[in-house]
């Protein structure tokens, strides 16, 4: 077979790769699965010259362990069977489309094209895989060599069929189909023996599975949506609605966490909950890139103070809603006086409703005032907010504005605040 690596399941080998190893297969194993054995029992360390001595080198575990690894990646038996059915359908279409080429080949013409093999029904193929991976009959049990070779040829045909499916079935689904035919204790692994020794450059002293898995995880954020964590369900919902108006091209590429059904705490306490969630994401090693964005008020800055002092993973950014010119001189009431003065409330009262537009913040002809509240020593500023009644009116007006914009009246209203927030999220990793 030349210099190949392949997947071993029990007694047989599948998914051959010439002169290298398949990184998607390698990423299914851990460095603790690594095996290096000289089969003649001699003492040879990885990297040494072993001349013509045969070695076994690769990564091995059990069928059950590999099934569990695939399960947590979403490659369940159900998904694999559905992928197989779809793949066999595609295989059949390719085969049927080549009928004329097969006729030409039968007439003795030389074709410069590889023709598809005749497709097998999924159940028949899986049964054949099960036969291939179980212990084989010994050569001595056959009356003639011809019978034995015919018996072994059937397994080779099964391997060729699996190889054909490699073009039309996601590889991890294909691995799942193979190992689902095996008992849980059966040995499975990525055999790299053929890549060692003479004329092959694989360095047996270097880890393979671990770094390959790390590269796979590093590539995940490039394909997955950017996750955005907010202080609660209202912020997530309103920013999702706003993004469909200001940045509709980002739908599917940016995903605000949906807190529907959760009991997210309100007001100032929700900023603390957001900080806790960020730490949980970091501790869990979440591979997706994510942005946590808190209110630009005293409570938000207090809650994020510790986070901003620590070294965060490269895939994590913690932000506040950006400062707005509108909020630099905003009507503010400082108790116990009822006098309204123009104050910079950026960093003091910058909760989401303050970003929903000057139009919706204007009630009865004037901007709804911020009420200055508790002083927070940690950030040396007061916490400010709209009154509950004004906040309710602002949210209701914004919902109406979104509905109008989504129905085609995009030019109406002030979208500068939410536009600034979405822009800040988009450029968080710049």
N, C-alpha and C positions, 0 to 999 in steps of 0.2 A: 504493500500500500504506500511505500515511500515514507516521507516524513510527515506524519499527521498527528493531530490530537483528536480526541473523540470523547463522547459521553458513554460511560460504562453503566449499564443497568443489569445487575446480576451476571448472567452468562454471555451477554452480547454487547456490541458496540454500535452506537448510533451517532449521527450528526458529525461526520468527519469534517475537519478543517485542515487544509493543506498548509504545511510550513509555518504554522502559527497556532494560536489558541483563540477560540471565540470568546470575546470579552464578556458577552452577556451570560455565557455559561460560567465563566470564571467568577463573575460577581455573585453567583449563587452560593459560593463557598466561603468559609472563614480560614484564616491562617492556621487555626487549630486543626483543620481537616487535612493539612499538608502531610503527605507520605513520601518517604524516600527510602527505598529498600533495594539492595543488590540481591538479586534472586539466587545467586550461588552461595550466599552467606558470607562473602568476603567483606572486609571492613573498608568501605570507600565513603568518604565524606562528599557532600554536595560540592561541585566545582572541581573535584579531582578528575584526572584522566582515568577512565576505566576500560580503555581499549575496547575489546569486543564483548566484555561481560554485560550480561543483560540486567537492566535495572527496572524497577517499578517506581515511577515518579508521577505524582499528581495530587489531587485533592479528593478525599473520599469521606462519605458520611452514610447515613441510612436513608432509605426511601421515605420513611416517616418524617425524619428531620427536614429533608428537602421539601416534602409536601407542606410542612408547616411554614417554611420560609416563603414558599410561593403563595400560600394562603394569605399571609399578612401583606403581601404585595398586590393582592387582589386577583391572583391567578388560581381561582377555585376550579374544582372539577366541573361545575356547571358552565363556567365561562369557557373552559378548555373544550368541552364537548360542543358548545355553540360555535366556537372558532373553527373546530374541525369540520362541522357540517357546512359552514360557509366556505371553508378552504377547499373541501372536496367538490363543492359546486363550481368554484372557480377553476379547479383542476379539470373538471369534466368539460367545461366550456373551451378551455385551451386544447384539450385532446380532440374534441369534436371539430374544432376549427382547423385541425391539421390533417383531416382525412385525405385531402388531395396529395399532400406531401408524403403520407404513408404509402399511397398508391404508387407514387413515383419511386419511392425507395424500394418497393416490392418489385418494380420493373428493373432494378439494378442501377438506378441513377445515383450518383454521388451527391448527397445533400450536405451543404455547409451550415447545417443547423441541427441542434439537438432536439429531438422530438420528445414530447411528453409521454410518460408511461401510461398505460391504461389505468384509469382510476379504480380504486377498490371502495366498496361501501365502508363507512366508518366502523360498524360493528365487526365486520370481517377483518379489517386491518388491525383493530385493537386486540382481537382474539389472536391474530398472528404475532403481534408484539408480545403478548403473554406467553406464547409458546417459545418465542426466541429467547426470552430472558430467564426461563426456567432451565434447570439442568438438562443437558442434551443426552440423548442415547449414545452409548459408546460405539465406536466403529465396529467392535467385535460382535455387537448385537445384530448386525445386518448380514444377510446371506452373501451379498456381493458388494464390492466397492461402489458399483454404479448406484445401488440403492442408497448407500451411505451418502454419496455425493449429491444425489437428488434430494435427500433429506436436508442436508446442509444448505443446498441451493435455495430452498424455500425460505430459509432465514435471511440469506443474502438478498432475496427479492423483497422481503419485508423492510430491510434496511434501505434499499433503493426507494421504496415507496415513501418511507419517512423522509428521506432526503428530498424527494419531490415536493412533499408538503412544506418543506422549509421555505419555499418561495411564496407560499400563500397563507401560512398560519404563523401568527406571532410566536417567536421561538420559545418564550416561557410557557405559553399554552401547550406547545408541542412537548416540552419537557414534562409538563404536568400529565399529559396523556400517557407518556411512556411510563412514568413512575407510578401512576395510578393502577397499572397492571401488575405491580410488584407488591409482595408482602412488606409490611412495615420495617422488618429487620433487614431486608435485602440491601446489600452493599451497592451504592451508586457513587459515581465520581467522574471527575474530569481527568482522563489519563493523558499525561504529557510525556510519557516515556519516549515516544517516537521523535520528540523534539530535542533529545539529549544525545550527547556523544558526538561522533564524527560528523562533520559537515553541517552541523546545526548550531546556531548561535545562542540558544536559550541558556541564560545564566541560572543554574539551579540553586545558587546561593541567595537569589533575590526573591522576596515575597511577590506573589502574583495575585492571589484572590483578594487580599486586603486592599492594595492600591487600586485594583480594578473596580472594586465596590466603591471606593472613595471617589473615583472619577465618575462613576455612574451617578452617585448622589450629587456631585458637584454640577452635573449637567441637568439635574432635575429642575432647579429654579429657572433655567433658561426656557423651559417649556411650560411650566406651570404658571397659573395666574399669580399676580402679586396679591398677597393677602393684606388686608387693612383691618387693624383692630381699632375700635373706637370705644368711647366710654359707655355705650349702651345701645339698645335697640333703636331708639329714636334717631340718634346720630347716624347709625348704619343705614337705616331706611331712607332718611332724607338725603344723605350724600349719594346713595345709589340712584335715587330719583334725579338728583341734580346732575350727576354725571351723564345720565341719558340725555340731558338737555345741553350741557356745556361741552361734553367730551363723548359723544355717542360712539365714536370709533374705538373707545376703550372697553366697551361692553365685552365681557368674556376674558379680558386681559387683566382687569383689576377686579378683585372680589372683596367686598366688605363683609366681614363676619356677620352672619345672620343670628341675632340673639333671640329670635322669636321663640317664645315658650320658656325662656330662662327668666330667672328672677334677678335681673341685673339691678344693683342698687342705684338709687337716684342721686342727682345733684353731685355734691362734692365727694360723697363716698364712692361714686362710680369711677373717679380718677384713680383712687387707691386700688379698686378691683382691676382696672386696666393694667396698672403696674404689676399686680400679682400675676395677671395672665401673661404678660411679657416674660416674666421670670419663669413661668411654667413652660412657655414655648422654648425658651433658651435651655432649660434643664432637660426637656424632652428631645433636644437636638432636632427640632423641626427643620426639614431640609428646604422648604419653600422660603423664598425671600418674603419678609413681612415688614410692614410699617405700622407702628403703634402711634396714633395721633390723638392727643388729648386737648381739652379746652385750653384756650389761651387766657386762663384766669388764675387767680392766686392758688386755688385748690389744685388745679392741674399742674402748676409748677412745683408745688409742694410734693405732690405724689410722685413726680418724675425726677425729683432732685437726686435721689440715690442712683437711679438708673443712668442718669446722664454723667455720673461720676465714674461708673464702672466701664470696663472694656467690653463692648458688645460684639457678638459674632458679626462677620462681614455681611451676613444676609439679613441683619436686623437694623432698623432705624427707629429711633423714638423722636417724635416731633410734637409741636403744638400748632394749633391753627395759626397762620401767619398774622403778623400785625397788619391792620388795615388803616388807610388814611381816614376813613370815616370815623374810626374809633379813637383817633388822636385828639379830637375835640368833640366829645360826646356829652349830651345832657346828663348830669349826675346829681343825685340827691344824697347829701351826707346827713345822717341822723345826728342829733334830734331835729335839726333844722329841716324845713321843707323847701328851702331855697335851692333852685336849680342852677348849677354852674357847669361850664364846659370843661371837661377833664379828659385826660388821656386814659382810657380804660383798657388799652392793649396790655395784656398780662394781668389784668385785674378782673375784667368781666367778659372776656372773650369766649363765651360759650357759643355753641353752634347757631343759636337763634340770632346772634349779632351779625352773622355772616349771610343771612338769607336775603338781604337786599334792603337798601334804604327805603324802597317803596313799601315793603311789608312791615318795616319797623315804624313807619309813619302812621300814627293813629290819631284820628280827629285833627289832622293837619300838622301835627308836631311829632318829632321822634319820641318813642316811648323811652322814658328816662331809666337809667341804671340806678339801683338803690345800693349804696355802699353798706357793706355788712361787717362781719367779723374780721378783726385784724389777725393775720397769720404770721407769727414771729419768724418761722423758718424761712420765709421769703420776704419778710419785712414789707408786707402790703396787705391791704384790705381785700376781702372777697366781695365782688359785686355781682348783681344779677338784675334782670327785669322782674317786675312783680309777676306773680303767678297768673293774674288775669291778663296782663299784657302779653306774657309769653304764649298763652293759649291763643290769643288773637293773632299773634305773629305766625305761629305754626299753621293755623287755619288758612291765613292769607297765602302762605307759601305753598301749601298743598293746592290751593286754587290756581296759583301762578304756574306751578308745574303742570297741572292738568291742561291749562291753556297752551303752554309751550309745547307739550307733547301732541296737542291737536293741531299744531301748525302755526301758532302765534309766537314763534321763537323771539321775535324782536322786542316783545313787550317786557318791561320790568328790568330791575337791576340784578344782574347775575355776577357782579364783580367779586363778591365775597366767596361764594362757593367755587367760582372759577379759580380763585387764588388758592383755595384749599386743594382742589384736584391737581393743580399745577405743582404745588408743593409736594404732594404725594408722588407724582410722576417723576419728579427730579430729586427725590429723597436720596438716591444713591449716586448722584452726580459727584 
